[in-house]
Amino acid sequence: MTQHGFDDEDEDDVPEWVDQVMATVAKEVRRRRKELGMSAQELADACEEIGHRIPRNVIANMESGRRASLPLVDVMVLAEALHTNPICLIYPVGYVERVQKLPLRDSEQTWGAMRWFTGAEPGEPLALDRMLRLFHRHESEQQALNAAESSEQHEAWKAKSASNPTQREEALSAQAFYAERAALAKQRLRSVRASIREEGGTPPHLMRTRFMSPFDDGYEEEDI
């Protein structure tokens, strides 16, 4: 099959975009399978153990380009069987330099296409919808809170074990600094979680730090 109007190449030399995507996945499945030392039958057995049957001949036809379609569910199960992520089969960063992200588009760096697909590229206006942006912010603020609380507890330990008043005073000052940062992070986290609910979504579960307990003010998911 060919794709009309792509670049200035002869149309007979330009495979259909769908074929390109399937070929990329097929090549990466084969590369990864060989890397793991698996036969096509062993890969088929692994898929069946996961709970989705992909016969050996189907895998062989896919790798050789004879398979006419490649369902998303197959990509998901193949990735699990190959101990990788589905996105790494579609966009094999480090193994394929350039891919065509969409039909009638010039090829681009595989890393950039992967970031577009996963919604991790802020420069793409369609890549990040509001809910996805909120979840990115939530993850960032949660990490900031965890880091601040960890540093606060560390400085508290330093103050308690200080060998002289000067070291104790420095540790207490640093502890107060990180406590303030943690408080600000909690405020921002509350705001993000409220925005997620306003959009009709459900905020993700909060990650527990090793310093949190059921008696901490910040432990309750809805009352950080």
Steps between C-alpha positions, in 0.01 A plus 500: 500500500609857440434837653428788264644847536773425755817701443632504143579130472339274246180369651596140419801537729306628800331230706162574654537656844309211657746258345790703637361488853438126479846441354663695781317300766575170324871577472521601864314187612750289308799700628381478859415129469848424365655713773324289763593178323136401449368296212172596334337204675633609837360847440165349402504291820577809708207685344267211577620494861410868526149411386487607135583242236726606211600184311856446378399526133333837566820628660705366209269662246513829688880502512525417131247765398234253385248591768232741378414655837643546847239554774590725791427218746768291327753780538419526871539126563811468284662783695426329830631167371816675379549680833468846352235771461253519210624849412850360451372267229325784318783752544825305555714785631867426446436234238304695237627851437197649328131413465199648325270615779187544288397456135619764254765623742876508467687257721636628828720391786356194672546654845286801405227276357497292817463812716210613283331160529535485879395861555838594641578772246371841621576656163224301332166680564300184430725272703397622841133545575406672824453181704836364388667830589342482846627147553850607392483787751370265769796267453743793509351648818488159669869453427577849630307428821675168554843658445426789738368270773800270463742793530307641795525171688869471416573846638299418813722197553811716447375751757432225752844343453696827468822507699495877564251791510613641165433177313166466677398853407594444134303176489195660662512784248518254213216297652279809512585578138398154381190504719390817323566342162297195601211721610501684167512171310199377697308814409579456132410131518163581657435751222586251226281230653211747526545592133492134399167457681363818341575346161299194596804281564625297794839598646762224516588337829762686696841339528592429859842609614693307759433786743120492467277316742122488557554760773662756270294799390600435140412132492134519408462500125220756501650714778867544422 
